[in-house]
Amino acid sequence: MKDKETSRLPGFHRLDAAARRREIERRLGEGGLGAGLSLEQADAMIENAVGVVGIPLGVAANFLVNGEDVLVPMAIEEPSVVAAASNAARMAREGGGFVAGADPAHTAAQIEILDAPAGSAARVAARRSEIERTANGTQPELVGLGGGVVDLEIREAVGRPGRLVMHLVVDCLDAMGANMVNTMAEAVSPLIARAAGGRAGLRILTNLADRRLARASCAVPFEALGRRGFSGERVARAVVSAAEFAADDPYRAATHNKGVFNGIDALLLACGNDWRAVEAGGHAWAARGGRYGSLTAWTIEGEALRGELEMPMAVGVVGGAARANPTARSCMRLAGIETAADLARLAVCAGLATNLAALCALGSEGIQRGHMRLHGRRDR
Ligand code: MEV
């Protein structure tokens, strides 16, 4: 959406689906949303393809991210999530919208060496430049674009003596990078095993992409939070209390984080990304302190409710389904997503938005009222 039209869509939800689609296609211009994935395209993506499964594609309105209007495509089967995201984005907009950032696309492949004798780590470290050269040699295109190996981390005796774990850290630029780093890891493992004097074990990326974090924050003024029978300040304090509950109790944190992933997964699915990888990384990140906790934090700052979300976000806009699926390409075009960092930033904003909407509802009238109204819509 390069013309930067507003993401405010008043009355959009009252149009019928065909009229909404016309409006989105007008914004997209040539090519529009496209016809969706064909059986032939599906066949080129997975094995034993026999069809494609439809899932509703909606558009969340009102998002303002780093001062820019963004429409958020969301593929999701659950009623109320698209409305919740739009509603939360409208509230956040009152405080200037979301501020978001993303780290460079550094993804690590793990190479496990077993039966490594004492002194292995130093011997492997001494071969560092050869290891980097070999790994980069498998990805000339990536290296030509400025990506490739950025670090080699050696972790000794992980879990048990004799196990050496290497992290080959690669700048994947605009790719999610799983295939690239897995290829690199397999290429360098014989070299590392020889240098270590042990034998190669597993060679695969880690989904705990803690070098590839994305972060979003927002400050929602109290007056934007008020709702039937509840002052904005009361809702804000209820959200803070709910966030504390999630920080204290893993049972609550799991549900709290599910509400975060409602926004993230819906965007990633619309954009043809591996949302399971992001889920795995997010949940592992949520447990990094030794106990599973909340991905978001909510505090009161003056007369506003401040929210923050920071988590691993390994996503891509080149390669895989992000390129193969024409609807995914249209969705990224709609949201103005051109780089992996664009998608990573928007994903954490979407997650913070759906979390905010859920906590506001839970901390005031309860989730069922609005939620059930939308379920009713479906049943009519
Ligand atoms: C439902 O999809 C998500 C919620 O359960 C999230 C939460 O409880 O915070 C409403």
Boltz pocket constraint, residues with backbone or C-beta under 6 A from the ligand:
constraints:
  - pocket:
      binder: B
      contacts: [[A, 78], [A, 255], [A, 256], [A, 257], [A, 258], [A, 259], [A, 260], [A, 262], [A, 355], [A, 358], [A, 359], [A, 362], [A, 367]]
      max_distance: 6.0
